[in-house]
Amino acid sequence: DAGVIQSPRHEVTEMGQEVTLRCKPISGHNSLFWYRQTMMRGLELLIYFNNNVPIDDSGMPEDRFSAKMPNASFSTLKIQPSEPRDSAVYFCASSPRWETQYFGPGTRLLVL
Amino acid sequence: GENVEQHPSTLSVQEGDSAVIKCTYSDSASNYFPWYKQELGKRPQLIIDIRSNVGEKKDQRIAVTLNKTAKHFSLHITETQPEDSAVYFCAATGGGADGLTFGKGTHLIIQP
């Protein structure tokens, strides 16, 4: 099993640009989570899908952030327009239920 | 929602000594408590977890204890080794539609 796959691994963009982060969960897992990690705020849950349906998006910071899960093997997190304060490491995690979560390698985002 | 407090934020111990990291949670309905280890530049990885129907769980040099009455749980690492140096996160969840709520993390430093 390849584990959770995220792309890109690194992204550098300019303020105002659209950023799309991608995640492929572990096959057979029906829960998917997007997290943001910064030194100041630690690990924050942004949104959580169960069986491709968004369950809790209360952690999404603003309307600039949106997430989709069109099928069981793919999810995207989009930031439009991006701002410097969005710079962080974004992790995707998947779980066979909602408990034990397996993290992807993360995407390091830098917004200039 | 759930709130998880983790202490200390930094812990330095001599190699071979024991390390203890403590967490408290607020939601008495929480019933699953995982611990993750994150090495520098890498993803969080599950090292041990405990459910609310168990008071203690061990895996080699690592153990976790849970006190439901006091709503706190702890990670114990014995005979610490240099490779134990990392950031450790506790988390809690009540299940259902909730995702994991993470503590802020403890930077464990093993002094040679």
Interface residues (C-beta under 8 A of the other chain):
Chain A: F33 G42 L43 L45 Y48 N50 I55 D56 F91 W98 E99 T100 Q101 Y102 F103 G104 P105 G106
Chain B: Y32 P34 Y36 K42 R43 P44 Q45 L46 D49 F89 T93 G95 G96 A97 D98 G99 L100 T101 F102 G103 K104 G105
